[in-house]
Amino acid sequence: MKRGFKTFLKEEDGMGVVEIILIIVVLVSLVAIFKKEITSVVNTILKKISSQAKVI
């Protein structure tokens, strides 16, 4: 039993999945918090692109 617990602690296969899930949760949270700011920046960039495309 003790040996099985030690090998369980040494296994790191699932750690990568947990880290990726935590990173995704943090990114989704940041997007949710800064949604208005991100939207305004993207809209500004798209307006500049479309106005400069008319010049060409």
trRosetta pair geometry for C-beta under 8 A, 3 or more apart (Angstrom, degrees):
i j d omega theta_ij theta_ji phi_ij phi_ji
1 4 5.8 -54 -149 34 29 112
1 5 6.6 29 153 -19 63 105
2 5 5.8 -55 -152 34 32 112
2 6 6.6 33 151 -19 65 104
3 6 5.7 -53 -151 34 34 112
3 7 6.5 29 154 -14 66 104
4 7 5.9 -55 -148 39 32 107
4 8 6.3 38 151 -24 64 105
5 8 5.4 -51 -148 33 33 116
5 9 6.5 31 154 -18 64 103
6 9 5.8 -55 -151 36 32 109
6 10 6.4 27 153 -16 65 109
7 10 5.6 -57 -145 39 36 110
7 11 6.5 46 154 -33 66 98
8 11 6.0 -46 -152 19 31 113
11 14 7.3 50 127 12 103 91
12 15 4.6 -37 -167 15 76 128
12 16 7.5 80 147 -25 84 84
13 16 7.2 -58 179 19 34 103
14 17 5.4 -55 -161 38 56 113
14 18 6.2 55 145 -21 80 104
15 18 5.6 -55 -148 38 36 111
15 19 6.2 37 155 -21 68 106
16 19 5.8 -55 -148 36 30 111
16 20 6.4 29 155 -18 65 106
17 20 5.8 -55 -149 36 31 110
17 21 6.4 30 154 -18 65 106
18 21 5.8 -55 -148 37 31 111
18 22 6.4 31 154 -18 65 106
19 22 5.8 -55 -148 37 31 111
19 23 6.4 32 154 -19 65 105
20 23 5.7 -53 -148 35 32 112
20 24 6.4 33 153 -18 65 105
21 24 5.7 -54 -148 37 32 112
21 25 6.3 34 153 -21 65 105
22 25 5.6 -52 -147 35 33 113
22 26 6.4 33 155 -18 65 104
23 26 5.8 -54 -149 36 31 111
23 27 6.3 29 154 -17 65 107
24 27 5.8 -56 -146 39 31 110
24 28 6.2 29 157 -17 66 107
25 28 5.9 -55 -145 39 28 109
25 29 6.3 31 155 -20 63 108
26 29 5.7 -56 -149 36 29 113
26 30 6.4 30 154 -19 64 105
27 30 5.7 -54 -148 35 31 111
27 31 6.4 31 154 -17 65 105
28 31 5.7 -54 -148 37 32 111
28 32 6.3 33 153 -19 65 106
29 32 5.7 -56 -148 37 31 111
29 33 6.3 29 155 -19 66 107
30 33 5.7 -54 -144 36 31 109
30 34 6.1 -9 169 16 68 111
31 34 6.7 -74 -134 57 23 82
31 35 6.3 60 159 -80 62 76
31 38 6.7 -19 -143 -6 71 163
32 35 6.0 -10 -150 -42 27 111
34 37 4.6 -51 -173 47 88 116
34 38 5.4 93 123 -27 92 99
35 38 5.9 -59 -144 39 27 109
35 39 6.1 27 158 -20 64 110
36 39 5.8 -57 -147 37 28 112
36 40 6.4 24 157 -17 64 107
37 40 5.9 -56 -147 36 29 107
37 41 6.4 28 156 -17 64 107
38 41 5.9 -57 -149 37 30 110
38 42 6.3 27 156 -16 66 109
39 42 5.9 -58 -146 39 29 108
39 43 6.2 28 157 -18 65 109
40 43 5.7 -54 -143 38 31 112
40 44 6.3 34 156 -21 64 106
41 44 5.8 -54 -149 35 29 112
41 45 6.5 28 154 -17 63 106
42 45 5.8 -55 -149 37 32 111
42 46 6.3 28 155 -16 66 108
43 46 5.8 -57 -144 40 30 109
43 47 6.2 33 156 -21 65 106
44 47 5.8 -54 -147 34 29 111
44 48 6.5 28 155 -17 63 105
45 48 5.8 -56 -152 36 31 110
45 49 6.4 31 152 -19 65 107
46 49 5.6 -52 -146 37 34 113
46 50 6.2 28 158 -15 67 106
47 50 6.0 -57 -144 40 29 105
47 51 6.2 25 158 -16 65 109
48 51 6.0 -58 -142 39 28 107
48 52 6.1 18 162 -10 65 112
49 52 6.1 -64 -145 44 25 103
49 53 6.1 30 155 -27 63 109
50 53 5.5 -50 -143 30 32 116
50 54 6.9 39 155 -25 60 98
51 54 6.0 -48 -159 24 34 113
51 55 7.4 38 145 -21 60 100
52 55 5.5 -43 -158 24 45 117
52 56 7.1 44 149 -18 67 98
53 56 5.8 -51 -155 32 40 110
